Amino acid sequence: MPIRAAKPFIHDDFLLQSKPAQELYHGYAAKMPVIDFHCHLSPREVAKDQRWQNLAQVWLGSDHYKWRVMRANGIDERFITGDAPGREKFQKFADAMPFLLRNPIYDWSHLELARYFGITELLTPATAEAIWGAVKAQLAAPGCSARGFMTRSNVRLVCTTDDPVDSLEHHAVVRTHPFGVQMLPTWRPDKALAIDRPVFWNGWLDQLAAAAGCEVRTFDDLLAALQKRHDFFASMGCRTSDYGIESALLSPPTDAPIRQIFARVRAGGQATAEEVQQFRFAVLFECGRMDAASGWVWQLHHGPQRNNNTRLFASFGPDAGCDSMGDWPMVRSMTNLFDRLDQLDALPRTVLYTLNPSWNEAVCALLGNFQRGPVAGKMQFGAGWWFNDQKDGMQRQMEALSQIGLLSRFIGMLTDSRSFLSYPRHEYFRRILCNRLGGDIVTGQIPNDITWIGGIVQDICYRNAVRYFGFDLPAEG
């Protein structure tokens, strides 16, 4: 049975602090479908319509956001990524919840409990047992599966994140057995950039060669193999690529040294730190040309400093929740990359995300240098990402975009999540957007025209992304 509080924390006007904000959200934003154009959901779990038995499985199994706050609350790793029973892990998370006030995990968790399970009681150490049981009972019902959660969330389309060597077999299953939500692959060739890890990189190149059906002995072979897989992804409906950029990129030297760097590391040698950055620039440049030729959008996630905790990396591997914001120069390297592509008329539609909010205004100014018709908002400043997909981070991103770019052309929010319960993050974003614009109406900073502003809200929530990516979806609303 749903557990409902007498005075719920999550209510109809949550985060909406004015009448115009309420009108914008309830009358315009809330009814718009969801496009999740960047996430880390498992295509296999969508294809098989994955089910879960309890909240530990569906909520805690791969959520590094929750892992970080549990560690900060002094919880032993056994109850986070270790072998403790699921019920005990959930109890430890519930024990931490009262200490998470003002952290986005507090808001997200209660939104998810309310939207999917009808639970509006606060999660506390005392309510954990009742909430665990109520959710466990509901998880056995229709609609509480991977596809069910997506359908209930009004999702129209989702783009997963896929390695070039992936067979995309699970995408093929969904294409032949549709369920009302489109699932498209996203080209993510980050492993091609990992020349700083020669053993790993060479092993991946062997996988790429097998997938492409060709040898990869030279840099030109690498580009040919990537192009073959790029063409395959396009045949499977891919409309976007994604690249993780962990540091500043140097401009590349001539083609000959790039080929020499490749040959040396392919033969088991090492690249210097400078050569690593030059090689990465060269590969990104060539991938950008491929993306532009295919009419794709490329998404660039810039700024994480990854795997900072050697002890946890050794025991758990990557994605343990030990990444943070980088602080290296980025404007010059991104300018070099964009300018070289622009000179060849090969700069794709671009979404640039930054993990360090101190770069927000710099990113907006940089992107303005390369805007070009006929595409409105060709160069997009991506939504508040990772450490920034919380109230302050979203507001700061929208403020910088409003002042230096065009908020009205913004393509909106994404989950960037591995959890099928993360779609309330779109609601969270929409409420924050409407609250900001509603507040501006109250203070006279923008005109009091709900119909006009409401149309802009709907564009940001859904329609701009449909047009920008060229998705085969109706312009609803």
C-alpha positions in Angstrom: 0.0 0.0 0.0 1.2 3.6 -0.7 2.5 5.4 2.4 1.2 9.0 2.5 2.2 11.8 4.8 -0.4 14.2 6.2 1.7 17.2 5.1 4.0 15.8 2.3 7.3 17.2 1.5 6.7 16.4 -2.2 3.5 18.2 -3.2 1.9 19.7 -6.3 3.8 23.0 -5.9 7.1 21.7 -4.8 9.8 24.3 -5.6 7.2 26.6 -7.3 7.4 29.8 -5.2 5.0 32.1 -7.1 1.7 31.9 -8.9 3.3 32.5 -12.4 5.7 29.6 -11.6 2.8 27.3 -10.8 1.0 28.3 -14.0 4.0 27.7 -16.1 4.7 24.3 -14.6 1.2 22.9 -14.3 -0.1 24.5 -17.5 2.9 24.0 -19.8 5.9 22.0 -18.5 4.3 19.1 -16.7 2.5 17.7 -19.7 5.4 17.7 -22.1 7.0 14.3 -22.9 10.6 13.4 -22.0 13.5 13.0 -24.4 16.5 11.6 -22.6 19.2 12.3 -25.1 22.1 11.2 -22.8 22.0 8.5 -20.2 23.8 5.3 -19.2 20.8 2.9 -19.1 21.5 -0.6 -20.0 20.1 -1.5 -23.5 20.1 -5.1 -22.3 17.8 -4.3 -19.4 15.5 -2.4 -21.7 15.4 -5.3 -24.2 14.6 -7.9 -21.6 12.3 -5.5 -19.6 14.4 -5.9 -16.5 12.6 -6.3 -13.1 14.0 -5.8 -9.6 13.1 -7.4 -6.3 13.8 -4.5 -3.9 15.0 -1.0 -3.5 18.6 -2.0 -2.9 18.7 -3.5 -6.4 16.9 -0.7 -8.3 18.2 2.2 -6.3 21.6 1.5 -4.9 23.2 -1.0 -7.2 25.1 1.5 -9.5 24.3 4.9 -8.1 27.6 6.6 -7.3 25.7 9.8 -6.3 24.2 7.9 -3.3 27.5 6.1 -2.7 29.3 9.4 -2.2 26.9 10.8 0.3 26.9 7.5 2.2 30.7 7.6 2.5 30.5 11.2 3.6 28.1 10.1 6.4 30.7 7.6 7.7 29.1 4.4 6.4 31.5 1.5 5.9 32.2 0.5 2.3 30.7 -3.0 2.9 27.3 -1.4 2.9 28.0 0.7 -0.2 29.8 -1.4 -2.8 30.5 -4.4 -0.6 28.8 -7.7 0.1 26.3 -6.6 2.8 22.7 -7.9 2.2 20.5 -5.5 0.3 18.2 -4.8 3.2 21.1 -3.7 5.3 22.5 -1.5 2.6 19.1 0.2 2.2 18.9 0.7 6.0 22.3 2.4 6.0 21.1 4.7 3.2 17.9 5.5 5.2 20.1 6.2 8.2 22.0 8.8 6.2 18.9 10.5 4.8 18.2 12.9 7.7 21.7 14.2 7.2 21.2 14.9 3.5 19.0 17.9 3.9 19.6 20.4 1.0 21.6 17.8 -1.0 19.8 16.9 -4.3 19.8 13.2 -3.3 17.3 14.2 -0.6 15.0 15.8 -3.2 15.5 13.1 -5.9 14.9 10.2 -3.5 11.6 11.6 -2.3 10.5 12.5 -5.8 11.2 9.0 -6.9 9.3 7.4 -4.0 6.3 9.6 -4.6 6.2 9.3 -8.4 6.7 5.6 -8.8 5.4 4.2 -5.5 3.0 6.7 -4.1 5.1 7.2 -1.0 5.1 10.7 0.4 6.3 9.8 3.9 9.9 10.9 4.5 12.5 8.2 4.3 14.1 8.0 7.8 15.7 5.3 9.9 12.3 4.7 11.4 10.3 4.5 8.2 12.8 2.4 6.3 11.2 -1.0 7.1 7.7 0.1 6.0 9.0 1.8 2.8 11.1 -1.3 2.0 8.1 -3.5 2.3 5.8 -1.3 0.4 8.1 -0.9 -2.5 9.0 -4.6 -2.6 5.3 -5.4 -2.9 4.8 -3.0 -5.8 7.9 -4.1 -7.7 6.1 -7.3 -8.5 3.2 -5.4 -10.2 3.0 -4.5 -13.9 4.5 -1.2 -14.8 7.4 -1.7 -12.3 9.9 -2.9 -14.9 12.5 -1.2 -17.1 10.0 -0.5 -19.9 7.2 0.2 -17.4 9.1 2.9 -15.6 10.0 4.6 -18.9 6.4 4.5 -20.1 5.0 5.8 -16.8 7.5 8.6 -17.0 6.1 9.8 -20.4 9.4 9.1 -22.1 9.3 9.2 -25.9 12.9 8.6 -26.7 16.1 7.6 -25.0 19.7 7.6 -26.3 21.9 5.1 -24.5 25.7 5.3 -24.4 27.4 2.6 -26.6 31.0 1.5 -27.4 31.9 1.3 -31.1 32.6 -2.4 -30.7 29.1 -3.1 -29.4 26.9 -5.3 -31.5 23.8 -3.2 -30.7 21.9 -6.5 -30.5 19.7 -5.2 -27.7 18.8 -2.1 -29.8 17.8 -4.5 -32.6 15.5 -6.3 -30.2 13.7 -3.1 -29.2 13.4 -2.1 -32.8 11.7 -5.3 -33.7 9.6 -5.4 -30.5 8.7 -1.7 -29.8 6.9 -0.6 -26.7 6.2 3.1 -27.4 9.6 4.4 -26.4 12.3 4.8 -29.0 15.8 3.6 -27.9 18.7 4.9 -30.1 22.4 4.2 -29.7 24.9 6.9 -29.0 28.5 6.6 -30.4 31.0 6.8 -27.5 34.5 6.0 -28.8 36.4 7.1 -25.6 38.4 4.0 -25.5 40.0 5.0 -28.8 41.5 8.0 -26.9 43.0 5.8 -24.1 46.5 5.7 -25.5 47.9 6.6 -22.1 47.0 3.0 -21.1 48.7 1.0 -23.7 47.7 -2.5 -22.6 44.1 -1.6 -22.3 44.1 0.5 -25.5 45.7 -2.3 -27.6 43.3 -4.8 -26.3 40.4 -2.5 -27.3 41.9 -1.9 -30.8 41.9 -5.7 -31.3 38.2 -5.7 -30.4 37.6 -2.9 -32.8 39.4 -4.7 -35.6 37.2 -7.8 -35.0 34.0 -5.8 -34.9 34.9 -3.8 -38.1 36.3 -6.9 -39.9 39.6 -5.3 -40.8 43.1 -4.9 -39.4 44.0 -2.0 -37.2 47.8 -1.7 -37.5 48.2 1.9 -38.4 46.5 5.2 -37.6 44.8 5.2 -41.0 43.5 1.7 -40.2 42.1 3.0 -36.9 40.1 5.7 -38.8 38.9 3.2 -41.4 37.7 0.9 -38.7 36.0 3.7 -36.7 34.3 4.8 -39.9 32.9 1.3 -40.6 31.4 1.1 -37.1 30.2 4.7 -37.4 28.3 3.7 -40.5 26.9 0.7 -38.7 25.6 2.9 -35.8 24.0 5.2 -38.3 22.2 2.3 -39.9 20.8 1.5 -36.4 19.3 5.0 -36.0 22.1 6.7 -34.2 21.8 10.5 -34.2 24.3 11.6 -31.7 27.8 10.9 -30.4 29.4 11.5 -27.0 33.0 12.1 -25.9 34.5 12.4 -22.4 37.3 14.9 -22.3 39.3 14.7 -19.1 41.9 17.5 -19.7 43.1 20.2 -22.0 43.8 19.2 -25.5 46.9 20.4 -27.3 46.8 21.2 -31.0 48.1 18.3 -33.0 51.4 18.3 -34.8 51.6 17.2 -38.4 50.0 13.9 -39.5 53.4 12.1 -39.6 54.1 12.4 -35.8 50.5 11.2 -35.0 51.1 8.1 -37.1 54.5 7.6 -35.4 52.9 7.9 -31.9 50.2 5.4 -32.9 52.8 2.9 -34.3 55.0 3.1 -31.2 52.2 2.5 -28.7 50.5 -0.2 -31.0 53.9 -2.0 -30.8 53.8 -1.9 -27.0 55.6 1.4 -26.4 54.6 4.5 -24.5 53.4 7.9 -25.4 54.5 11.0 -23.5 51.9 13.2 -21.7 52.1 15.8 -24.5 51.8 13.1 -27.2 48.7 11.7 -25.4 47.0 15.0 -25.7 48.1 15.5 -29.3 46.8 12.1 -30.2 43.4 12.7 -28.5 43.0 16.0 -30.3 43.7 14.2 -33.6 41.2 11.4 -33.0 38.5 13.9 -31.8 39.1 16.0 -34.9 38.6 13.0 -37.2 35.5 11.8 -35.2 34.1 15.3 -35.5 34.4 15.1 -39.3 32.6 11.8 -39.3 29.8 13.1 -37.1 29.3 16.2 -39.3 29.3 14.1 -42.5 26.5 11.9 -41.0 24.5 14.9 -39.7 24.9 13.8 -36.1 25.1 16.0 -33.0 28.3 15.5 -31.0 28.1 15.9 -27.2 31.4 16.8 -25.4 31.6 16.2 -21.7 34.5 18.2 -20.5 36.2 18.5 -17.2 36.1 15.4 -15.0 39.2 14.3 -13.1 38.6 10.6 -12.8 39.5 7.7 -10.5 41.2 9.9 -7.8 41.0 7.2 -5.0 43.7 4.6 -5.8 42.5 2.3 -3.1 38.9 2.2 -4.3 39.9 2.0 -8.0 42.0 -1.0 -7.2 39.2 -2.8 -5.4 36.2 -1.7 -7.4 37.4 -0.3 -10.7 36.1 2.8 -12.5 32.7 4.4 -11.7 33.1 3.9 -7.9 32.1 7.5 -7.2 35.7 8.9 -6.9 35.7 11.4 -9.7 35.7 15.2 -9.3 35.9 18.5 -11.1 39.1 19.3 -13.1 40.6 22.7 -13.1 42.9 22.8 -16.2 42.6 25.4 -19.0 39.9 24.5 -21.5 38.9 27.5 -23.7 42.0 27.5 -25.9 41.9 23.8 -26.6 38.2 23.7 -27.4 38.6 26.8 -29.6 41.4 25.1 -31.5 39.3 22.0 -32.1 36.2 23.9 -33.1 38.1 26.3 -35.3 39.9 23.6 -37.3 36.6 21.8 -38.0 34.8 25.1 -38.8 37.4 26.0 -41.4 36.6 22.7 -43.2 32.8 23.3 -42.8 32.9 20.1 -40.7 31.9 21.3 -37.3 28.9 19.3 -36.1 26.0 20.6 -34.1 27.7 20.7 -30.7 26.5 20.2 -27.1 29.4 21.2 -24.7 29.0 20.3 -21.0 31.3 21.5 -18.4 31.8 19.9 -15.0 33.4 23.0 -13.5 30.8 25.7 -13.0 33.6 28.4 -12.9 33.8 27.8 -16.6 30.1 28.5 -17.3 30.5 32.0 -18.8 33.7 31.1 -20.6 31.9 28.2 -22.3 29.0 30.4 -23.3 31.3 33.0 -24.8 33.3 30.3 -26.6 30.2 28.7 -28.1 29.0 32.1 -29.4 32.1 32.2 -31.6 30.9 29.3 -33.7 27.1 29.8 -33.9 26.0 29.5 -37.5 22.7 29.4 -39.4 20.5 27.9 -40.5 20.6 25.9 -37.3 19.2 27.9 -34.4 21.4 27.3 -31.3 23.8 25.1 -33.3 26.4 25.4 -30.4 24.6 24.3 -27.2 25.7 24.9 -23.6 24.7 21.6 -22.1 22.5 21.3 -19.0 24.0 21.3 -15.5 25.9 18.0 -15.5 26.9 15.6 -12.7 27.9 17.7 -9.8 25.9 20.5 -11.3 22.5 18.8 -11.8 21.1 20.3 -8.7 19.2 23.5 -8.0 22.1 25.9 -7.8 24.0 24.3 -10.7 21.0 24.3 -13.0 20.2 27.9 -12.1 23.8 29.0 -12.7 23.9 27.2 -16.0 20.7 28.9 -17.1 21.8 32.3 -15.9 25.0 32.1 -17.9 23.2 30.9 -21.0 20.5 33.6 -20.6 23.0 36.5 -20.3 25.6 35.3 -22.9 23.5 33.1 -25.2 19.8 32.3 -25.8 17.9 30.4 -23.1 14.9 30.1 -25.5 17.0 27.8 -27.8 18.2 25.6 -25.0 17.6 21.8 -25.6 17.0 21.1 -21.9 17.6 18.4 -19.4 18.9 14.8 -19.5 19.3 12.2 -16.8 23.0 11.0 -17.3 21.9 8.1 -15.2 22.1 4.3 -14.9 18.8 4.1 -13.0 15.4 3.7 -14.5 14.0 5.6 -11.6 15.9 8.8 -12.5 13.3 10.4 -14.8 12.0 12.7 -12.0 15.2 14.6 -12.6 13.4 16.0 -15.7 10.5 17.1 -13.4 13.1 18.6 -11.0 14.7 20.6 -13.8 11.3 21.8 -15.1 10.2 23.0 -11.7 13.4 24.9 -11.3 13.1 26.4 -14.8 9.5 27.5 -14.2 10.3 28.8 -10.8 13.0 31.0 -12.2 10.9 32.4 -15.0 7.9 32.8 -12.8 10.0 34.7 -10.3 11.2 37.0 -13.1 7.6 37.7 -14.0 6.8 38.7 -10.4 9.8 41.0 -10.2 9.1 42.5 -13.6 12.3 41.3 -15.2 10.4 39.6 -18.1 6.9 40.4 -19.5 3.9 39.0 -17.8 2.7 36.9 -20.7 2.1 33.3 -19.5 1.2 32.0 -23.0 4.4 33.3 -24.6 6.7 32.3 -21.8 4.9 28.9 -21.5 5.6 28.2 -25.1 9.3 28.9 -24.5 9.1 26.5 -21.5 7.7 23.8 -23.7 10.4 24.4 -26.3 13.1 23.9 -23.7 11.4 20.9 -22.2 10.8 19.0 -25.4 10.4 20.7 -28.8 13.9 22.2 -29.1 15.5 18.8 -28.7 13.2 17.2 -31.3 14.2 19.8 -33.8 17.9 20.0 -32.9 18.6 16.2 -33.0 16.2 15.6 -35.9 14.3 12.9 -34.0 11.3 11.4 -35.7 8.8 12.6 -33.0 5.8 14.8 -33.1 6.1 18.4 -31.8 3.7 18.0 -29.0 2.3 20.6 -26.7 
